[in-house]
Amino acid sequence: MNYQELIKPLEIIIKDAGDILLTYFNKNNLERFDKPDGSFATQADLESEKFLIAKLHELVPEAGFFTEETGIKNGNNEYLWVIDPLDGTTNFAQGLPYFCISIALTKNNIPVVGVVYNPLLQEFFYALKGAGAFLITPITQTTHQKVNINHQTLNLNNHKSLKNSVILFSVPYKKNMHFFDEITSIAHQAYSVRTLGAAALDQAYVAAGRGDAVVMQGLSWWDVAAGMLLITEAGGIVTDFKGEEITPKYQTFLGGISPLYDELRVLVKT
């Protein structure tokens, strides 16, 4: 399979799904559906996922699915689409403009293609295993309403120490007080910390140098499968708090560039 050839159709598909989300954003009386883990979904989540499953099946018919709302289908297939149709559902439902769509194609549970799309800013982040991480954004020249495309290679910030760095956190729905203690410990030493509410977009922003590292706990495979590839292909390191590789059953997540990554590893494992 030529992964590079998937990028253009993926860009079209994910942007169309983004348009679905935007029809619901800031909509009054957005219905919520409670889930067993304490989170919830909206009609936007469900419609985005239904659309993505149909289109991605057409794109790679042999691939199964691991999705937030539908679950696992043909999970033993070599290739799986790992989908979060709306990452940052709470932000979305509250009218907070920080959410995205995340899609990864995995081969034997290893991400080989990862895409994250911010529909509000029309930012399309993508990574190919072994081939780098990139960002495509439109640039409109208002004089003639001509749209050009900015296509840039992503690289992590090379801040040498925690004291110069901005750290992004994702907090689990089920509150873990020990994790809050770790956040406090890091916050005391970092230049600044942020909890923004959309894990996949956090990872994309770290890959783009807008944050310096991401620290997360209690999330799911669809939250990180695309973002972790963006970070590693942009020059970073991604492991759990013990320094072990991230798998679909991961519990903790740390991503950043060395030596900042090493400094954070000491703090999260104590």
PyRosetta script that sets phi, psi and omega in degrees:
from pyrosetta import init, pose_from_sequence

init()
pose = pose_from_sequence("MNYQELIKPLEIIIKDAGDILLTYFNKNNLERFDKPDGSFATQADLESEKFLIAKLHELVPEAGFFTEETGIKNGNNEYLWVIDPLDGTTNFAQGLPYFCISIALTKNNIPVVGVVYNPLLQEFFYALKGAGAFLITPITQTTHQKVNINHQTLNLNNHKSLKNSVILFSVPYKKNMHFFDEITSIAHQAYSVRTLGAAALDQAYVAAGRGDAVVMQGLSWWDVAAGMLLITEAGGIVTDFKGEEITPKYQTFLGGISPLYDELRVLVKT")
pose.set_psi(1, 131.2)
pose.set_omega(1, 177.6)
pose.set_phi(2, -90.0)
pose.set_psi(2, 105.1)
pose.set_omega(2, -174.8)
pose.set_phi(3, -68.1)
pose.set_psi(3, -33.9)
pose.set_omega(3, -179.7)
pose.set_phi(4, -59.6)
pose.set_psi(4, -35.6)
pose.set_omega(4, -178.4)
pose.set_phi(5, -70.3)
pose.set_psi(5, -12.0)
pose.set_omega(5, 178.3)
pose.set_phi(6, -82.4)
pose.set_psi(6, -19.3)
pose.set_omega(6, -169.5)
pose.set_phi(7, -64.6)
pose.set_psi(7, -46.9)
pose.set_omega(7, -177.7)
pose.set_phi(8, -63.3)
pose.set_psi(8, -49.4)
pose.set_omega(8, 176.7)
pose.set_phi(9, -63.1)
pose.set_psi(9, -34.3)
pose.set_omega(9, 175.9)
pose.set_phi(10, -63.6)
pose.set_psi(10, -39.0)
pose.set_omega(10, 178.1)
pose.set_phi(11, -61.1)
pose.set_psi(11, -43.6)
pose.set_omega(11, 179.6)
pose.set_phi(12, -65.1)
pose.set_psi(12, -45.9)
pose.set_omega(12, -177.5)
pose.set_phi(13, -63.3)
pose.set_psi(13, -47.4)
pose.set_omega(13, -175.3)
pose.set_phi(14, -70.1)
pose.set_psi(14, -31.6)
pose.set_omega(14, 177.0)
pose.set_phi(15, -70.5)
pose.set_psi(15, -36.0)
pose.set_omega(15, 175.3)
pose.set_phi(16, -65.2)
pose.set_psi(16, -39.4)
pose.set_omega(16, 175.7)
pose.set_phi(17, -64.7)
pose.set_psi(17, -37.2)
pose.set_omega(17, 175.9)
pose.set_phi(18, -60.9)
pose.set_psi(18, -37.5)
pose.set_omega(18, 177.0)
pose.set_phi(19, -63.8)
pose.set_psi(19, -35.9)
pose.set_omega(19, 175.5)
pose.set_phi(20, -60.7)
pose.set_psi(20, -46.1)
pose.set_omega(20, 179.4)
pose.set_phi(21, -59.8)
pose.set_psi(21, -43.3)
pose.set_omega(21, -174.9)
pose.set_phi(22, -66.2)
pose.set_psi(22, -23.3)
pose.set_omega(22, 176.8)
pose.set_phi(23, -69.3)
pose.set_psi(23, -20.1)
pose.set_omega(23, -180.0)
pose.set_phi(24, -102.7)
pose.set_psi(24, -15.8)
pose.set_omega(24, -174.3)
pose.set_phi(25, -67.1)
pose.set_psi(25, 132.9)
pose.set_omega(25, -177.7)
pose.set_phi(26, 64.3)
pose.set_psi(26, 21.1)
pose.set_omega(26, 177.3)
pose.set_phi(27, -82.8)
pose.set_psi(27, 134.3)
pose.set_omega(27, 179.4)
pose.set_phi(28, -67.6)
pose.set_psi(28, 146.0)
pose.set_omega(28, 174.9)
pose.set_phi(29, 58.8)
pose.set_psi(29, 41.3)
pose.set_omega(29, 176.3)
pose.set_phi(30, -67.4)
pose.set_psi(30, 120.0)
pose.set_omega(30, -175.1)
pose.set_phi(31, -71.7)
pose.set_psi(31, 139.3)
pose.set_omega(31, 178.6)
pose.set_phi(32, -114.1)
pose.set_psi(32, 143.7)
pose.set_omega(32, 177.8)
pose.set_phi(33, -121.3)
pose.set_psi(33, 113.5)
pose.set_omega(33, -177.1)
pose.set_phi(34, -68.9)
pose.set_psi(34, 145.0)
pose.set_omega(34, 179.5)
pose.set_phi(35, -120.0)
pose.set_psi(35, 158.8)
pose.set_omega(35, -174.5)
pose.set_phi(36, -59.7)
pose.set_psi(36, -26.5)
pose.set_omega(36, -177.0)
pose.set_phi(37, -82.5)
pose.set_psi(37, 3.5)
pose.set_omega(37, -179.8)
pose.set_phi(38, 95.7)
pose.set_psi(38, -8.5)
pose.set_omega(38, 176.9)
pose.set_phi(39, -89.9)
pose.set_psi(39, -172.0)
pose.set_omega(39, 178.0)
pose.set_phi(40, -149.1)
pose.set_psi(40, 162.5)
pose.set_omega(40, 174.0)
pose.set_phi(41, -119.4)
pose.set_psi(41, 163.4)
pose.set_omega(41, 175.3)
pose.set_phi(42, -123.1)
pose.set_psi(42, 172.4)
pose.set_omega(42, 176.3)
pose.set_phi(43, -60.3)
pose.set_psi(43, -30.1)
pose.set_omega(43, 177.8)
pose.set_phi(44, -63.9)
pose.set_psi(44, -44.3)
pose.set_omega(44, 176.4)
pose.set_phi(45, -55.4)
pose.set_psi(45, -49.4)
pose.set_omega(45, -173.5)
pose.set_phi(46, -66.3)
pose.set_psi(46, -43.1)
pose.set_omega(46, -178.8)
pose.set_phi(47, -70.3)
pose.set_psi(47, -38.9)
pose.set_omega(47, 177.0)
pose.set_phi(48, -61.6)
pose.set_psi(48, -45.6)
pose.set_omega(48, -178.4)
pose.set_phi(49, -65.8)
pose.set_psi(49, -42.9)
pose.set_omega(49, 178.8)
pose.set_phi(50, -58.5)
pose.set_psi(50, -43.9)
pose.set_omega(50, 178.6)
pose.set_phi(51, -63.6)
pose.set_psi(51, -46.2)
pose.set_omega(51, -177.0)
pose.set_phi(52, -64.0)
pose.set_psi(52, -43.1)
pose.set_omega(52, 179.7)
pose.set_phi(53, -59.5)
pose.set_psi(53, -45.1)
pose.set_omega(53, -179.2)
pose.set_phi(54, -62.8)
pose.set_psi(54, -46.4)
pose.set_omega(54, -176.3)
pose.set_phi(55, -72.0)
pose.set_psi(55, -39.0)
pose.set_omega(55, -179.1)
pose.set_phi(56, -71.8)
pose.set_psi(56, -30.8)
pose.set_omega(56, 174.5)
pose.set_phi(57, -64.9)
pose.set_psi(57, -38.6)
pose.set_omega(57, 176.0)
pose.set_phi(58, -64.7)
pose.set_psi(58, -36.7)
pose.set_omega(58, -176.4)
pose.set_phi(59, -72.1)
pose.set_psi(59, -44.9)
pose.set_omega(59, 179.4)
pose.set_phi(60, -134.2)
pose.set_psi(60, 85.4)
pose.set_omega(60, -173.6)
pose.set_phi(61, -60.8)
pose.set_psi(61, -27.0)
pose.set_omega(61, -176.3)
pose.set_phi(62, -81.5)
pose.set_psi(62, -5.7)
pose.set_omega(62, -176.9)
pose.set_phi(63, -87.0)
pose.set_psi(63, 141.8)
pose.set_omega(63, 171.1)
pose.set_phi(64, -86.9)
pose.set_psi(64, -168.8)
pose.set_omega(64, -175.7)
pose.set_phi(65, -137.0)
pose.set_psi(65, 142.9)
pose.set_omega(65, 171.5)
pose.set_phi(66, -133.8)
pose.set_psi(66, 100.4)
pose.set_omega(66, -170.8)
pose.set_phi(67, -126.3)
pose.set_psi(67, 158.0)
pose.set_omega(67, -175.6)
pose.set_phi(68, -67.0)
pose.set_psi(68, -43.7)
pose.set_omega(68, -171.8)
pose.set_phi(69, -93.3)
pose.set_psi(69, -33.5)
pose.set_omega(69, -175.7)
pose.set_phi(70, -94.6)
pose.set_psi(70, -30.0)
pose.set_omega(70, -178.7)
pose.set_phi(71, 98.8)
pose.set_psi(71, -145.6)
pose.set_omega(71, -174.5)
pose.set_phi(72, -105.1)
pose.set_psi(72, 132.7)
pose.set_omega(72, 175.1)
pose.set_phi(73, -133.3)
pose.set_psi(73, 126.0)
pose.set_omega(73, -176.4)
pose.set_phi(74, 55.2)
pose.set_psi(74, 48.7)
pose.set_omega(74, -173.6)
pose.set_phi(75, -68.7)
pose.set_psi(75, -13.5)
pose.set_omega(75, 179.1)
pose.set_phi(76, -90.5)
pose.set_psi(76, -0.4)
pose.set_omega(76, 178.6)
pose.set_phi(77, -65.6)
pose.set_psi(77, 152.0)
pose.set_omega(77, 179.3)
pose.set_phi(78, -59.6)
pose.set_psi(78, -43.1)
pose.set_omega(78, 179.3)
pose.set_phi(79, -105.0)
pose.set_psi(79, 138.9)
pose.set_omega(79, 175.4)
pose.set_phi(80, -134.2)
pose.set_psi(80, 137.6)
pose.set_omega(80, 166.8)
pose.set_phi(81, -86.6)
pose.set_psi(81, 124.0)
pose.set_omega(81, 178.1)
pose.set_phi(82, -108.0)
pose.set_psi(82, 116.2)
pose.set_omega(82, -166.5)
pose.set_phi(83, -126.4)
pose.set_psi(83, 131.0)
pose.set_omega(83, 162.2)
pose.set_phi(84, -115.1)
pose.set_psi(84, 105.9)
pose.set_omega(84, -172.9)
pose.set_phi(85, -72.5)
pose.set_psi(85, -18.1)
pose.set_omega(85, 175.6)
pose.set_phi(86, -156.2)
pose.set_psi(86, 95.6)
pose.set_omega(86, 177.2)
pose.set_phi(87, -89.1)
pose.set_psi(87, 123.6)
pose.set_omega(87, -173.1)
pose.set_phi(88, 99.9)
pose.set_psi(88, 38.7)
pose.set_omega(88, -176.9)
pose.set_phi(89, -59.8)
pose.set_psi(89, -40.4)
pose.set_omega(89, 179.6)
pose.set_phi(90, -62.3)
pose.set_psi(90, -46.5)
pose.set_omega(90, 175.4)
pose.set_phi(91, -55.6)
pose.set_psi(91, -47.9)
pose.set_omega(91, -177.8)
pose.set_phi(92, -57.9)
pose.set_psi(92, -48.1)
pose.set_omega(92, -177.2)
pose.set_phi(93, -67.2)
pose.set_psi(93, -28.0)
pose.set_omega(93, 179.6)
pose.set_phi(94, -87.3)
pose.set_psi(94, -4.8)
pose.set_omega(94, -177.5)
pose.set_phi(95, 81.9)
pose.set_psi(95, 17.1)
pose.set_omega(95, 178.0)
pose.set_phi(96, -86.4)
pose.set_psi(96, 126.9)
pose.set_omega(96, -171.5)
pose.set_phi(97, -82.9)
pose.set_psi(97, 59.8)
pose.set_omega(97, 177.5)
pose.set_phi(98, -145.8)
pose.set_psi(98, 93.7)
pose.set_omega(98, -179.4)
pose.set_phi(99, -160.3)
pose.set_psi(99, 168.0)
pose.set_omega(99, -176.6)
pose.set_phi(100, -159.8)
pose.set_psi(100, 178.0)
pose.set_omega(100, 169.2)
pose.set_phi(101, -116.2)
pose.set_psi(101, 138.5)
pose.set_omega(101, -178.5)
pose.set_phi(102, -127.3)
pose.set_psi(102, 129.2)
pose.set_omega(102, 178.4)
pose.set_phi(103, -135.7)
pose.set_psi(103, 131.3)
pose.set_omega(103, 172.3)
pose.set_phi(104, -127.6)
pose.set_psi(104, 144.9)
pose.set_omega(104, 167.2)
pose.set_phi(105, -104.3)
pose.set_psi(105, 121.1)
pose.set_omega(105, 179.9)
pose.set_phi(106, -110.5)
pose.set_psi(106, 147.3)
pose.set_omega(106, 174.0)
pose.set_phi(107, -118.2)
pose.set_psi(107, 114.6)
pose.set_omega(107, -174.9)
pose.set_phi(108, 51.9)
pose.set_psi(108, 44.3)
pose.set_omega(108, 176.5)
pose.set_phi(109, 70.1)
pose.set_psi(109, 15.6)
pose.set_omega(109, 174.7)
pose.set_phi(110, -112.0)
pose.set_psi(110, 122.1)
pose.set_omega(110, 179.6)
pose.set_phi(111, -62.9)
pose.set_psi(111, 128.1)
pose.set_omega(111, 177.7)
pose.set_phi(112, -115.5)
pose.set_psi(112, -22.6)
pose.set_omega(112, 173.4)
pose.set_phi(113, -136.9)
pose.set_psi(113, 134.4)
pose.set_omega(113, 176.8)
pose.set_phi(114, -137.4)
pose.set_psi(114, 132.1)
pose.set_omega(114, 177.0)
pose.set_phi(115, -133.5)
pose.set_psi(115, 139.6)
pose.set_omega(115, 176.2)
pose.set_phi(116, -132.3)
pose.set_psi(116, 133.2)
pose.set_omega(116, -176.9)
pose.set_phi(117, -127.2)
pose.set_psi(117, 126.6)
pose.set_omega(117, 173.6)
pose.set_phi(118, -99.3)
pose.set_psi(118, 101.8)
pose.set_omega(118, -173.5)
pose.set_phi(119, -68.7)
pose.set_psi(119, -26.8)
pose.set_omega(119, -179.0)
pose.set_phi(120, -68.8)
pose.set_psi(120, -36.6)
pose.set_omega(120, -179.8)
pose.set_phi(121, -104.5)
pose.set_psi(121, 0.1)
pose.set_omega(121, -178.9)
pose.set_phi(122, 55.6)
pose.set_psi(122, 41.0)
pose.set_omega(122, 178.6)
pose.set_phi(123, -96.8)
pose.set_psi(123, 121.8)
pose.set_omega(123, -179.6)
pose.set_phi(124, -112.7)
pose.set_psi(124, 105.6)
pose.set_omega(124, 178.2)
pose.set_phi(125, -95.8)
pose.set_psi(125, 137.4)
pose.set_omega(125, 175.2)
pose.set_phi(126, -148.0)
pose.set_psi(126, 154.2)
pose.set_omega(126, 178.3)
pose.set_phi(127, -142.0)
pose.set_psi(127, 145.9)
pose.set_omega(127, 175.4)
pose.set_phi(128, -122.8)
pose.set_psi(128, 130.7)
pose.set_omega(128, -177.6)
pose.set_phi(129, -57.6)
pose.set_psi(129, 122.2)
pose.set_omega(129, 179.3)
pose.set_phi(130, 81.6)
pose.set_psi(130, 2.4)
pose.set_omega(130, -175.1)
pose.set_phi(131, -128.9)
pose.set_psi(131, 4.2)
pose.set_omega(131, 174.3)
pose.set_phi(132, 104.0)
pose.set_psi(132, 175.6)
pose.set_omega(132, 179.1)
pose.set_phi(133, -126.2)
pose.set_psi(133, 145.7)
pose.set_omega(133, -170.1)
pose.set_phi(134, -145.3)
pose.set_psi(134, 161.6)
pose.set_omega(134, 176.4)
pose.set_phi(135, -133.1)
pose.set_psi(135, 129.3)
pose.set_omega(135, 175.3)
pose.set_phi(136, -113.9)
pose.set_psi(136, 125.7)
pose.set_omega(136, 177.2)
pose.set_phi(137, -134.8)
pose.set_psi(137, 147.5)
pose.set_omega(137, 176.1)
pose.set_phi(138, -82.7)
pose.set_psi(138, 143.6)
pose.set_omega(138, 174.3)
pose.set_phi(139, -122.7)
pose.set_psi(139, 113.6)
pose.set_omega(139, -177.6)
pose.set_phi(140, -94.2)
pose.set_psi(140, 124.8)
pose.set_omega(140, 173.0)
pose.set_phi(141, -91.5)
pose.set_psi(141, 103.1)
pose.set_omega(141, -167.9)
pose.set_phi(142, -63.8)
pose.set_psi(142, -25.2)
pose.set_omega(142, -177.8)
pose.set_phi(143, -59.1)
pose.set_psi(143, -43.2)
pose.set_omega(143, -177.7)
pose.set_phi(144, -118.3)
pose.set_psi(144, 8.0)
pose.set_omega(144, -178.3)
pose.set_phi(145, 54.5)
pose.set_psi(145, 35.4)
pose.set_omega(145, 178.4)
pose.set_phi(146, -94.0)
pose.set_psi(146, 134.0)
pose.set_omega(146, -178.5)
pose.set_phi(147, -104.6)
pose.set_psi(147, 119.6)
pose.set_omega(147, 172.6)
pose.set_phi(148, -102.7)
pose.set_psi(148, 164.8)
pose.set_omega(148, -178.1)
pose.set_phi(149, -114.9)
pose.set_psi(149, 128.4)
pose.set_omega(149, 173.5)
pose.set_phi(150, -99.2)
pose.set_psi(150, 118.2)
pose.set_omega(150, -176.8)
pose.set_phi(151, -120.0)
pose.set_psi(151, 107.3)
pose.set_omega(151, -174.0)
pose.set_phi(152, -123.3)
pose.set_psi(152, 150.6)
pose.set_omega(152, 175.1)
pose.set_phi(153, -82.7)
pose.set_psi(153, 138.5)
pose.set_omega(153, -177.8)
pose.set_phi(154, -94.4)
pose.set_psi(154, 140.0)
pose.set_omega(154, 174.2)
pose.set_phi(155, -142.1)
pose.set_psi(155, 138.4)
pose.set_omega(155, 178.3)
pose.set_phi(156, -68.1)
pose.set_psi(156, 153.4)
pose.set_omega(156, 171.3)
pose.set_phi(157, -62.3)
pose.set_psi(157, 143.8)
pose.set_omega(157, -178.9)
pose.set_phi(158, -105.6)
pose.set_psi(158, 46.1)
pose.set_omega(158, 175.0)
pose.set_phi(159, -69.0)
pose.set_psi(159, 131.6)
pose.set_omega(159, -170.3)
pose.set_phi(160, -79.7)
pose.set_psi(160, -23.7)
pose.set_omega(160, -173.6)
pose.set_phi(161, -141.8)
pose.set_psi(161, 161.9)
pose.set_omega(161, -179.2)
pose.set_phi(162, -62.2)
pose.set_psi(162, -35.0)
pose.set_omega(162, -175.9)
pose.set_phi(163, -65.2)
pose.set_psi(163, -17.7)
pose.set_omega(163, 178.6)
pose.set_phi(164, -103.5)
pose.set_psi(164, 8.0)
pose.set_omega(164, -166.4)
pose.set_phi(165, -115.6)
pose.set_psi(165, 151.2)
pose.set_omega(165, 173.1)
pose.set_phi(166, -104.4)
pose.set_psi(166, 120.6)
pose.set_omega(166, -175.2)
pose.set_phi(167, -106.8)
pose.set_psi(167, 132.6)
pose.set_omega(167, 178.4)
pose.set_phi(168, -102.3)
pose.set_psi(168, 132.7)
pose.set_omega(168, 179.8)
pose.set_phi(169, -114.9)
pose.set_psi(169, 147.3)
pose.set_omega(169, 166.4)
pose.set_phi(170, -120.2)
pose.set_psi(170, 124.5)
pose.set_omega(170, -173.5)
pose.set_phi(171, -101.2)
pose.set_psi(171, 132.8)
pose.set_omega(171, -179.0)
pose.set_phi(172, -68.7)
pose.set_psi(172, 154.4)
pose.set_omega(172, 175.9)
pose.set_phi(173, -61.9)
pose.set_psi(173, -42.0)
pose.set_omega(173, 176.5)
pose.set_phi(174, -85.1)
pose.set_psi(174, 108.4)
pose.set_omega(174, -170.6)
pose.set_phi(175, -62.0)
pose.set_psi(175, 130.8)
pose.set_omega(175, 178.2)
pose.set_phi(176, -117.8)
pose.set_psi(176, 107.1)
pose.set_omega(176, -173.2)
pose.set_phi(177, -65.9)
pose.set_psi(177, -30.0)
pose.set_omega(177, 177.8)
pose.set_phi(178, -65.1)
pose.set_psi(178, -37.5)
pose.set_omega(178, 177.7)
pose.set_phi(179, -64.7)
pose.set_psi(179, -38.3)
pose.set_omega(179, 176.6)
pose.set_phi(180, -64.0)
pose.set_psi(180, -34.3)
pose.set_omega(180, 175.4)
pose.set_phi(181, -64.1)
pose.set_psi(181, -40.1)
pose.set_omega(181, 178.4)
pose.set_phi(182, -65.3)
pose.set_psi(182, -39.9)
pose.set_omega(182, 177.1)
pose.set_phi(183, -59.9)
pose.set_psi(183, -44.3)
pose.set_omega(183, -179.9)
pose.set_phi(184, -62.0)
pose.set_psi(184, -42.8)
pose.set_omega(184, 180.0)
pose.set_phi(185, -61.6)
pose.set_psi(185, -43.6)
pose.set_omega(185, 178.8)
pose.set_phi(186, -68.2)
pose.set_psi(186, -41.2)
pose.set_omega(186, -178.0)
pose.set_phi(187, -60.5)
pose.set_psi(187, -34.4)
pose.set_omega(187, 179.7)
pose.set_phi(188, -65.1)
pose.set_psi(188, -25.9)
pose.set_omega(188, -174.7)
pose.set_phi(189, -107.1)
pose.set_psi(189, -20.1)
pose.set_omega(189, -177.9)
pose.set_phi(190, -80.8)
pose.set_psi(190, 160.4)
pose.set_omega(190, 172.3)
pose.set_phi(191, -63.4)
pose.set_psi(191, -42.8)
pose.set_omega(191, 178.1)
pose.set_phi(192, -163.2)
pose.set_psi(192, 158.2)
pose.set_omega(192, 175.3)
pose.set_phi(193, -129.4)
pose.set_psi(193, 155.5)
pose.set_omega(193, 179.2)
pose.set_phi(194, -141.1)
pose.set_psi(194, 141.1)
pose.set_omega(194, 169.7)
pose.set_phi(195, -122.4)
pose.set_psi(195, 102.6)
pose.set_omega(195, -166.9)
pose.set_phi(196, -101.3)
pose.set_psi(196, -23.8)
pose.set_omega(196, 170.1)
pose.set_phi(197, 99.6)
pose.set_psi(197, 12.0)
pose.set_omega(197, 175.2)
pose.set_phi(198, -146.1)
pose.set_psi(198, 97.7)
pose.set_omega(198, -169.4)
pose.set_phi(199, -60.5)
pose.set_psi(199, -43.0)
pose.set_omega(199, -178.3)
pose.set_phi(200, -65.8)
pose.set_psi(200, -38.2)
pose.set_omega(200, 178.2)
pose.set_phi(201, -70.4)
pose.set_psi(201, -35.3)
pose.set_omega(201, 173.7)
pose.set_phi(202, -55.9)
pose.set_psi(202, -47.3)
pose.set_omega(202, -178.2)
pose.set_phi(203, -65.0)
pose.set_psi(203, -40.8)
pose.set_omega(203, 177.5)
pose.set_phi(204, -61.9)
pose.set_psi(204, -39.7)
pose.set_omega(204, -179.3)
pose.set_phi(205, -70.3)
pose.set_psi(205, -34.5)
pose.set_omega(205, 174.3)
pose.set_phi(206, -65.2)
pose.set_psi(206, -43.0)
pose.set_omega(206, 177.5)
pose.set_phi(207, -59.8)
pose.set_psi(207, -31.3)
pose.set_omega(207, -179.4)
pose.set_phi(208, -88.6)
pose.set_psi(208, 1.6)
pose.set_omega(208, 178.3)
pose.set_phi(209, 82.3)
pose.set_psi(209, 13.4)
pose.set_omega(209, 179.9)
pose.set_phi(210, -87.3)
pose.set_psi(210, -17.2)
pose.set_omega(210, 168.9)
pose.set_phi(211, -137.3)
pose.set_psi(211, 167.6)
pose.set_omega(211, -173.4)
pose.set_phi(212, -104.4)
pose.set_psi(212, -26.1)
pose.set_omega(212, 177.7)
pose.set_phi(213, -161.8)
pose.set_psi(213, 159.7)
pose.set_omega(213, 177.9)
pose.set_phi(214, -126.7)
pose.set_psi(214, 137.1)
pose.set_omega(214, -179.7)
pose.set_phi(215, -128.0)
pose.set_psi(215, 122.6)
pose.set_omega(215, -173.4)
pose.set_phi(216, -141.4)
pose.set_psi(216, 156.6)
pose.set_omega(216, 177.0)
pose.set_phi(217, -151.3)
pose.set_psi(217, 146.9)
pose.set_omega(217, 171.6)
pose.set_phi(218, 73.8)
pose.set_psi(218, 25.4)
pose.set_omega(218, 179.5)
pose.set_phi(219, -105.2)
pose.set_psi(219, -170.8)
pose.set_omega(219, -173.8)
pose.set_phi(220, -120.2)
pose.set_psi(220, 169.2)
pose.set_omega(220, -176.2)
pose.set_phi(221, -59.2)
pose.set_psi(221, -39.0)
pose.set_omega(221, -179.7)
pose.set_phi(222, -68.0)
pose.set_psi(222, -18.0)
pose.set_omega(222, 177.7)
pose.set_phi(223, -74.6)
pose.set_psi(223, -22.2)
pose.set_omega(223, -169.7)
pose.set_phi(224, -128.6)
pose.set_psi(224, -13.7)
pose.set_omega(224, -171.7)
pose.set_phi(225, -59.5)
pose.set_psi(225, -40.5)
pose.set_omega(225, 177.5)
pose.set_phi(226, -80.1)
pose.set_psi(226, -44.8)
pose.set_omega(226, -175.6)
pose.set_phi(227, -63.4)
pose.set_psi(227, -36.9)
pose.set_omega(227, -179.0)
pose.set_phi(228, -65.2)
pose.set_psi(228, -34.3)
pose.set_omega(228, 177.4)
pose.set_phi(229, -69.6)
pose.set_psi(229, -38.0)
pose.set_omega(229, 175.4)
pose.set_phi(230, -58.3)
pose.set_psi(230, -45.5)
pose.set_omega(230, -177.8)
pose.set_phi(231, -66.2)
pose.set_psi(231, -47.3)
pose.set_omega(231, -177.1)
pose.set_phi(232, -66.9)
pose.set_psi(232, -39.2)
pose.set_omega(232, 179.9)
pose.set_phi(233, -73.0)
pose.set_psi(233, -17.1)
pose.set_omega(233, 175.2)
pose.set_phi(234, -90.9)
pose.set_psi(234, 6.2)
pose.set_omega(234, 174.6)
pose.set_phi(235, 105.2)
pose.set_psi(235, 8.8)
pose.set_omega(235, -176.2)
pose.set_phi(236, -98.8)
pose.set_psi(236, -179.0)
pose.set_omega(236, 177.9)
pose.set_phi(237, -119.5)
pose.set_psi(237, 138.8)
pose.set_omega(237, 178.0)
pose.set_phi(238, -132.5)
pose.set_psi(238, 123.9)
pose.set_omega(238, 175.0)
pose.set_phi(239, -148.7)
pose.set_psi(239, 178.8)
pose.set_omega(239, 166.9)
pose.set_phi(240, -83.7)
pose.set_psi(240, -178.2)
pose.set_omega(240, -175.6)
pose.set_phi(241, -64.5)
pose.set_psi(241, -20.7)
pose.set_omega(241, 179.6)
pose.set_phi(242, -88.2)
pose.set_psi(242, -2.5)
pose.set_omega(242, -178.3)
pose.set_phi(243, 87.6)
pose.set_psi(243, 11.7)
pose.set_omega(243, -179.3)
pose.set_phi(244, -96.2)
pose.set_psi(244, 158.7)
pose.set_omega(244, -175.1)
pose.set_phi(245, -65.6)
pose.set_psi(245, 152.5)
pose.set_omega(245, 178.7)
pose.set_phi(246, -81.9)
pose.set_psi(246, 128.5)
pose.set_omega(246, 176.6)
pose.set_phi(247, -123.9)
pose.set_psi(247, 173.0)
pose.set_omega(247, 179.6)
pose.set_phi(248, -58.4)
pose.set_psi(248, -20.1)
pose.set_omega(248, -179.3)
pose.set_phi(249, -102.6)
pose.set_psi(249, 21.3)
pose.set_omega(249, -178.4)
pose.set_phi(250, -60.3)
pose.set_psi(250, 155.2)
pose.set_omega(250, 177.2)
pose.set_phi(251, -115.2)
pose.set_psi(251, -31.9)
pose.set_omega(251, -178.5)
pose.set_phi(252, -131.6)
pose.set_psi(252, 159.7)
pose.set_omega(252, -172.9)
pose.set_phi(253, -148.1)
pose.set_psi(253, 130.2)
pose.set_omega(253, 177.0)
pose.set_phi(254, -135.8)
pose.set_psi(254, 125.3)
pose.set_omega(254, -179.6)
pose.set_phi(255, -137.2)
pose.set_psi(255, 133.0)
pose.set_omega(255, 179.1)
pose.set_phi(256, 177.3)
pose.set_psi(256, -171.4)
pose.set_omega(256, -178.6)
pose.set_phi(257, -105.4)
pose.set_psi(257, 143.9)
pose.set_omega(257, 176.2)
pose.set_phi(258, -75.6)
pose.set_psi(258, 141.4)
pose.set_omega(258, 9.7)
pose.set_phi(259, -90.2)
pose.set_psi(259, -1.5)
pose.set_omega(259, 177.6)
pose.set_phi(260, -59.1)
pose.set_psi(260, -42.7)
pose.set_omega(260, 177.5)
pose.set_phi(261, -54.9)
pose.set_psi(261, -44.8)
pose.set_omega(261, -178.2)
pose.set_phi(262, -63.8)
pose.set_psi(262, -39.1)
pose.set_omega(262, 179.2)
pose.set_phi(263, -64.9)
pose.set_psi(263, -41.2)
pose.set_omega(263, 179.0)
pose.set_phi(264, -68.9)
pose.set_psi(264, -36.0)
pose.set_omega(264, -179.9)
pose.set_phi(265, -59.8)
pose.set_psi(265, -37.4)
pose.set_omega(265, 178.4)
pose.set_phi(266, -63.8)
pose.set_psi(266, -39.5)
pose.set_omega(266, -176.7)
pose.set_phi(267, -74.2)
pose.set_psi(267, -38.7)
pose.set_omega(267, -175.0)
pose.set_phi(268, -79.7)
pose.set_psi(268, -17.9)
pose.set_omega(268, -178.8)
pose.set_phi(269, -96.0)
pose.set_psi(269, -1.9)
pose.set_omega(269, -179.7)
pose.set_phi(270, -89.3)
pose.dump_pdb("model.pdb")
